[in-house]
Amino acid sequence: MKQELEEEGSRCLLLSKQHKFNEHCCIRCCSPFTFLLNPKRPCLDCHYNVCKSCRTYSQSERGYICAACQKSR
């Protein structure tokens, strides 16, 4: 699991260096954001924008956590 999280982190770092990639696509699954059907939300931990299928809502923190950050917790 540790190696999987490290690979995910390095992939996200590489994608985030692409010009405005994370403004238009999910950093985790690379699906494009759409205004109503698949809105972007920032992860509370890593601060990357993620789509609705790659995040969960944290009631206690009142924000979204991406799947990778949820695993690392």
N, CA, C and O atoms as CSV, one atom per row, in Angstrom:
chain,resi,resn,atom,element,x,y,z
A,1,MET,N,N,0.829,-1.187,0.000
A,1,MET,CA,C,0.000,0.000,0.000
A,1,MET,C,C,0.878,1.257,0.000
A,1,MET,O,O,0.563,2.248,-0.659
A,2,LYS,N,N,1.977,1.199,0.745
A,2,LYS,CA,C,2.866,2.353,0.809
A,2,LYS,C,C,3.440,2.679,-0.573
A,2,LYS,O,O,3.514,3.845,-0.959
A,3,GLN,N,N,3.848,1.642,-1.315
A,3,GLN,CA,C,4.393,1.845,-2.656
A,3,GLN,C,C,3.323,2.388,-3.594
A,3,GLN,O,O,3.608,3.249,-4.427
A,4,GLU,N,N,2.099,1.897,-3.468
A,4,GLU,CA,C,0.988,2.377,-4.289
A,4,GLU,C,C,0.741,3.866,-4.053
A,4,GLU,O,O,0.524,4.615,-5.005
A,5,LEU,N,N,0.771,4.296,-2.799
A,5,LEU,CA,C,0.569,5.705,-2.474
A,5,LEU,C,C,1.718,6.570,-2.986
A,5,LEU,O,O,1.497,7.696,-3.434
A,6,GLU,N,N,2.939,6.051,-2.922
A,6,GLU,CA,C,4.094,6.792,-3.447
A,6,GLU,C,C,3.993,6.967,-4.955
A,6,GLU,O,O,4.301,8.038,-5.479
A,7,GLU,N,N,3.559,5.909,-5.664
A,7,GLU,CA,C,3.387,5.983,-7.114
A,7,GLU,C,C,2.294,6.982,-7.476
A,7,GLU,O,O,2.434,7.750,-8.428
A,8,GLU,N,N,1.217,6.967,-6.719
A,8,GLU,CA,C,0.117,7.911,-6.944
A,8,GLU,C,C,0.593,9.342,-6.730
A,8,GLU,O,O,0.249,10.235,-7.504
A,9,GLY,N,N,1.372,9.559,-5.698
A,9,GLY,CA,C,1.895,10.895,-5.411
A,9,GLY,C,C,2.822,11.399,-6.498
A,9,GLY,O,O,2.752,12.567,-6.878
A,10,SER,N,N,3.687,10.537,-7.003
A,10,SER,CA,C,4.606,10.973,-8.064
A,10,SER,C,C,3.864,11.217,-9.369
A,10,SER,O,O,4.220,12.125,-10.121
A,11,ARG,N,N,2.829,10.413,-9.651
A,11,ARG,CA,C,2.012,10.629,-10.856
A,11,ARG,C,C,1.279,11.968,-10.781
A,11,ARG,O,O,1.222,12.713,-11.760
A,12,CYS,N,N,0.723,12.259,-9.616
A,12,CYS,CA,C,0.005,13.523,-9.433
A,12,CYS,C,C,0.948,14.717,-9.542
A,12,CYS,O,O,0.585,15.748,-10.107
A,13,LEU,N,N,2.143,14.580,-9.009
A,13,LEU,CA,C,3.125,15.648,-9.097
A,13,LEU,C,C,3.475,15.928,-10.557
A,13,LEU,O,O,3.574,17.084,-10.967
A,14,LEU,N,N,3.659,14.871,-11.331
A,14,LEU,CA,C,3.968,15.019,-12.750
A,14,LEU,C,C,2.811,15.682,-13.502
A,14,LEU,O,O,3.034,16.583,-14.311
A,15,LEU,N,N,1.577,15.241,-13.239
A,15,LEU,CA,C,0.412,15.818,-13.908
A,15,LEU,C,C,0.184,17.275,-13.504
A,15,LEU,O,O,-0.244,18.089,-14.323
A,16,SER,N,N,0.467,17.600,-12.255
A,16,SER,CA,C,0.231,18.970,-11.789
A,16,SER,C,C,1.189,19.968,-12.442
A,16,SER,O,O,0.917,21.169,-12.463
A,17,LYS,N,N,2.299,19.476,-12.969
A,17,LYS,CA,C,3.245,20.365,-13.644
A,17,LYS,C,C,2.794,20.724,-15.053
A,17,LYS,O,O,3.310,21.669,-15.650
A,18,GLN,N,N,1.835,19.975,-15.585
A,18,GLN,CA,C,1.274,20.310,-16.897
A,18,GLN,C,C,0.440,21.581,-16.747
A,18,GLN,O,O,-0.287,21.730,-15.764
A,19,HIS,N,N,0.536,22.473,-17.688
A,19,HIS,CA,C,-0.119,23.779,-17.609
A,19,HIS,C,C,-1.629,23.644,-17.383
A,19,HIS,O,O,-2.351,23.197,-18.274
A,20,LYS,N,N,-2.099,24.023,-16.211
A,20,LYS,CA,C,-3.505,24.047,-15.822
A,20,LYS,C,C,-4.225,22.718,-15.987
A,20,LYS,O,O,-5.440,22.704,-16.185
A,21,PHE,N,N,-3.502,21.590,-15.911
A,21,PHE,CA,C,-4.136,20.279,-16.048
A,21,PHE,C,C,-5.223,20.087,-14.997
A,21,PHE,O,O,-6.332,19.657,-15.316
A,22,ASN,N,N,-4.908,20.403,-13.760
A,22,ASN,CA,C,-5.839,20.157,-12.675
A,22,ASN,C,C,-7.004,21.130,-12.644
A,22,ASN,O,O,-7.951,20.926,-11.884
A,23,GLU,N,N,-6.960,22.165,-13.439
A,23,GLU,CA,C,-8.109,23.071,-13.553
A,23,GLU,C,C,-9.203,22.454,-14.429
A,23,GLU,O,O,-10.379,22.790,-14.286
A,24,HIS,N,N,-8.816,21.562,-15.326
A,24,HIS,CA,C,-9.758,20.995,-16.289
A,24,HIS,C,C,-10.043,19.512,-16.077
A,24,HIS,O,O,-11.077,19.013,-16.520
A,25,CYS,N,N,-9.127,18.796,-15.395
A,25,CYS,CA,C,-9.265,17.350,-15.216
A,25,CYS,C,C,-8.928,16.939,-13.792
A,25,CYS,O,O,-8.142,17.594,-13.107
A,26,CYS,N,N,-9.535,15.845,-13.364
A,26,CYS,CA,C,-9.280,15.284,-12.035
A,26,CYS,C,C,-7.845,14.776,-11.961
A,26,CYS,O,O,-7.384,14.083,-12.869
A,27,ILE,N,N,-7.148,15.111,-10.903
A,27,ILE,CA,C,-5.753,14.700,-10.740
A,27,ILE,C,C,-5.642,13.196,-10.470
A,27,ILE,O,O,-4.592,12.608,-10.725
A,28,ARG,N,N,-6.679,12.580,-9.972
A,28,ARG,CA,C,-6.650,11.153,-9.636
A,28,ARG,C,C,-7.013,10.248,-10.811
A,28,ARG,O,O,-6.309,9.273,-11.069
A,29,CYS,N,N,-8.098,10.549,-11.529
A,29,CYS,CA,C,-8.544,9.653,-12.606
A,29,CYS,C,C,-8.482,10.295,-13.991
A,29,CYS,O,O,-8.762,9.627,-14.988
A,30,CYS,N,N,-8.127,11.562,-14.071
A,30,CYS,CA,C,-7.968,12.306,-15.329
A,30,CYS,C,C,-9.269,12.539,-16.089
A,30,CYS,O,O,-9.230,12.882,-17.270
A,31,SER,N,N,-10.408,12.363,-15.449
A,31,SER,CA,C,-11.674,12.650,-16.131
A,31,SER,C,C,-11.906,14.164,-16.147
A,31,SER,O,O,-11.568,14.858,-15.188
A,32,PRO,N,N,-12.483,14.669,-17.235
A,32,PRO,CA,C,-12.696,16.120,-17.338
A,32,PRO,C,C,-13.808,16.601,-16.405
A,32,PRO,O,O,-14.781,15.888,-16.159
A,33,PHE,N,N,-13.649,17.807,-15.898
A,33,PHE,CA,C,-14.673,18.413,-15.049
A,33,PHE,C,C,-15.747,19.042,-15.919
A,33,PHE,O,O,-15.456,19.606,-16.973
A,34,THR,N,N,-16.989,18.939,-15.471
A,34,THR,CA,C,-18.102,19.644,-16.104
A,34,THR,C,C,-18.842,20.398,-15.011
A,34,THR,O,O,-18.826,19.992,-13.849
A,35,PHE,N,N,-19.475,21.471,-15.375
A,35,PHE,CA,C,-20.074,22.375,-14.399
A,35,PHE,C,C,-21.088,21.687,-13.487
A,35,PHE,O,O,-20.985,21.811,-12.266
A,36,LEU,N,N,-22.050,20.975,-14.036
A,36,LEU,CA,C,-23.093,20.372,-13.206
A,36,LEU,C,C,-22.915,18.879,-12.964
A,36,LEU,O,O,-23.219,18.393,-11.875
A,37,LEU,N,N,-22.429,18.148,-13.958
A,37,LEU,CA,C,-22.370,16.694,-13.841
A,37,LEU,C,C,-21.168,16.172,-13.069
A,37,LEU,O,O,-21.275,15.171,-12.361
A,38,ASN,N,N,-20.039,16.830,-13.194
A,38,ASN,CA,C,-18.821,16.375,-12.529
A,38,ASN,C,C,-17.999,17.574,-12.056
A,38,ASN,O,O,-16.933,17.846,-12.608
A,39,PRO,N,N,-18.481,18.288,-11.045
A,39,PRO,CA,C,-17.776,19.500,-10.595
A,39,PRO,C,C,-16.480,19.175,-9.855
A,39,PRO,O,O,-16.352,18.119,-9.236
A,40,LYS,N,N,-15.529,20.094,-9.929
A,40,LYS,CA,C,-14.269,19.907,-9.205
A,40,LYS,C,C,-14.398,20.439,-7.787
A,40,LYS,O,O,-15.079,21.433,-7.534
A,41,ARG,N,N,-13.730,19.755,-6.871
A,41,ARG,CA,C,-13.673,20.176,-5.475
A,41,ARG,C,C,-12.251,19.932,-4.986
A,41,ARG,O,O,-11.662,18.904,-5.322
A,42,PRO,N,N,-11.691,20.834,-4.212
A,42,PRO,CA,C,-10.327,20.616,-3.698
A,42,PRO,C,C,-10.322,19.650,-2.513
A,42,PRO,O,O,-11.220,19.667,-1.671
A,43,CYS,N,N,-9.305,18.823,-2.473
A,43,CYS,CA,C,-9.103,17.905,-1.345
A,43,CYS,C,C,-8.546,18.712,-0.168
A,43,CYS,O,O,-7.690,19.578,-0.351
A,44,LEU,N,N,-9.028,18.427,1.020
A,44,LEU,CA,C,-8.566,19.146,2.210
A,44,LEU,C,C,-7.107,18.846,2.543
A,44,LEU,O,O,-6.424,19.683,3.132
A,45,ASP,N,N,-6.624,17.660,2.170
A,45,ASP,CA,C,-5.260,17.275,2.517
A,45,ASP,C,C,-4.242,17.680,1.454
A,45,ASP,O,O,-3.292,18.402,1.755
A,46,CYS,N,N,-4.429,17.223,0.210
A,46,CYS,CA,C,-3.428,17.474,-0.837
A,46,CYS,C,C,-3.709,18.742,-1.645
A,46,CYS,O,O,-2.826,19.228,-2.352
A,47,HIS,N,N,-4.915,19.278,-1.548
A,47,HIS,CA,C,-5.340,20.514,-2.209
A,47,HIS,C,C,-5.446,20.399,-3.727
A,47,HIS,O,O,-5.577,21.418,-4.405
A,48,TYR,N,N,-5.392,19.177,-4.283
A,48,TYR,CA,C,-5.642,18.981,-5.713
A,48,TYR,C,C,-7.142,18.970,-5.943
A,48,TYR,O,O,-7.905,18.607,-5.048
A,49,ASN,N,N,-7.573,19.365,-7.137
A,49,ASN,CA,C,-8.979,19.279,-7.512
A,49,ASN,C,C,-9.295,17.843,-7.903
A,49,ASN,O,O,-8.549,17.223,-8.660
A,50,VAL,N,N,-10.413,17.310,-7.381
A,50,VAL,CA,C,-10.820,15.947,-7.670
A,50,VAL,C,C,-12.287,15.903,-8.085
A,50,VAL,O,O,-13.071,16.782,-7.728
A,51,CYS,N,N,-12.648,14.862,-8.849
A,51,CYS,CA,C,-14.024,14.713,-9.331
A,51,CYS,C,C,-14.884,14.013,-8.281
A,51,CYS,O,O,-14.384,13.603,-7.234
A,52,LYS,N,N,-16.162,13.879,-8.561
A,52,LYS,CA,C,-17.083,13.307,-7.580
A,52,LYS,C,C,-16.845,11.818,-7.329
A,52,LYS,O,O,-17.172,11.320,-6.251
A,53,SER,N,N,-16.284,11.103,-8.297
A,53,SER,CA,C,-16.039,9.675,-8.072
A,53,SER,C,C,-14.745,9.413,-7.315
A,53,SER,O,O,-14.526,8.295,-6.849
A,54,CYS,N,N,-13.888,10.412,-7.181
A,54,CYS,CA,C,-12.597,10.241,-6.508
A,54,CYS,C,C,-12.554,10.917,-5.145
A,54,CYS,O,O,-11.468,11.106,-4.598
A,55,ARG,N,N,-13.682,11.280,-4.590
A,55,ARG,CA,C,-13.690,11.986,-3.308
A,55,ARG,C,C,-14.831,11.511,-2.419
A,55,ARG,O,O,-15.805,10.916,-2.881
A,56,THR,N,N,-14.678,11.788,-1.149
A,56,THR,CA,C,-15.737,11.560,-0.171
A,56,THR,C,C,-15.855,12.818,0.678
A,56,THR,O,O,-14.885,13.552,0.866
A,57,TYR,N,N,-17.056,13.054,1.186
A,57,TYR,CA,C,-17.290,14.234,2.012
A,57,TYR,C,C,-17.060,13.893,3.471
A,57,TYR,O,O,-17.564,12.885,3.967
A,58,SER,N,N,-16.306,14.725,4.153
A,58,SER,CA,C,-16.051,14.548,5.579
A,58,SER,C,C,-16.968,15.492,6.351
A,58,SER,O,O,-16.794,16.710,6.311
A,59,GLN,N,N,-17.936,14.926,7.045
A,59,GLN,CA,C,-18.888,15.727,7.823
A,59,GLN,C,C,-18.178,16.535,8.909
A,59,GLN,O,O,-18.488,17.708,9.120
A,60,SER,N,N,-17.233,15.907,9.590
A,60,SER,CA,C,-16.562,16.563,10.711
A,60,SER,C,C,-15.691,17.733,10.263
A,60,SER,O,O,-15.575,18.734,10.970
A,61,GLU,N,N,-15.076,17.601,9.076
A,61,GLU,CA,C,-14.198,18.656,8.580
A,61,GLU,C,C,-14.889,19.587,7.591
A,61,GLU,O,O,-14.332,20.603,7.177
A,62,ARG,N,N,-16.109,19.222,7.224
A,62,ARG,CA,C,-16.904,20.013,6.280
A,62,ARG,C,C,-16.159,20.290,4.976
A,62,ARG,O,O,-16.061,21.429,4.521
A,63,GLY,N,N,-15.642,19.222,4.395
A,63,GLY,CA,C,-14.923,19.333,3.138
A,63,GLY,C,C,-14.704,17.965,2.527
A,63,GLY,O,O,-15.123,16.950,3.084
A,64,TYR,N,N,-14.042,17.941,1.372
A,64,TYR,CA,C,-13.833,16.707,0.634
A,64,TYR,C,C,-12.416,16.172,0.824
A,64,TYR,O,O,-11.454,16.928,0.964
A,65,ILE,N,N,-12.322,14.856,0.823
A,65,ILE,CA,C,-11.041,14.150,0.924
A,65,ILE,C,C,-10.957,13.233,-0.292
A,65,ILE,O,O,-11.895,12.487,-0.578
A,66,CYS,N,N,-9.832,13.288,-1.009
A,66,CYS,CA,C,-9.673,12.418,-2.178
A,66,CYS,C,C,-9.383,10.985,-1.722
A,66,CYS,O,O,-9.012,10.754,-0.572
A,67,ALA,N,N,-9.555,10.037,-2.631
A,67,ALA,CA,C,-9.382,8.626,-2.303
A,67,ALA,C,C,-7.970,8.308,-1.828
A,67,ALA,O,O,-7.798,7.523,-0.895
A,68,ALA,N,N,-6.962,8.900,-2.451
A,68,ALA,CA,C,-5.563,8.632,-2.064
A,68,ALA,C,C,-5.274,9.155,-0.662
A,68,ALA,O,O,-4.615,8.476,0.125
A,69,CYS,N,N,-5.754,10.342,-0.344
A,69,CYS,CA,C,-5.527,10.904,0.999
A,69,CYS,C,C,-6.315,10.114,2.043
A,69,CYS,O,O,-5.867,9.962,3.179
A,70,GLN,N,N,-7.491,9.612,1.656
A,70,GLN,CA,C,-8.288,8.786,2.566
A,70,GLN,C,C,-7.529,7.506,2.907
A,70,GLN,O,O,-7.529,7.074,4.060
A,71,LYS,N,N,-6.876,6.893,1.905
A,71,LYS,CA,C,-6.077,5.688,2.143
A,71,LYS,C,C,-4.895,5.973,3.051
A,71,LYS,O,O,-4.573,5.178,3.933
A,72,SER,N,N,-4.248,7.114,2.832
A,72,SER,CA,C,-3.056,7.419,3.631
A,72,SER,C,C,-3.394,7.761,5.078
A,72,SER,O,O,-2.551,7.626,5.965
A,73,ARG,N,N,-4.604,8.195,5.309
A,73,ARG,CA,C,-5.038,8.476,6.701
A,73,ARG,C,C,-5.163,7.175,7.447
A,73,ARG,O,O,-5.513,7.172,8.627
